Amino acid sequence: MKHQTVAVLLLIVVSALVSPHLVIGVKRPRCTVEDKNNVLAHCGHYTIRGHPKEIPPKHSSCCKAAEGHDMQCIVDLLNVTERKNHDQRAIIDLETACN
């Protein structure tokens, strides 16, 4: 009986070491393409290049779209056309403007 208990405990420990994501949970990505598209759709007015710089109201749809997201991550997901059309600094600044 003692050997069986040791074997079961060893199996549990090995399983925990081999698959730690099952033990500690899988971390959600910082942001997704869908998050980026949502931010651009609601905040484009504030981030489009050549547009006078404005700060979105804290209770705007832009701030709701940006809420809880790492704006650097959003910028990292921009494609070439989006980088040409949107001011990356303005996107990053949404993080502080909306908090």
Secondary structure, DSSP 8 states (H G I E B T S, - for coil): -HHHHHHHHHHHHHHHHH-HHHHH-----S--HHHHHHHHHHHHHHHBTTS------TTSHHHHHHTT--HHHHHHT--HHHHHHB-HHHHHHHHHHT-
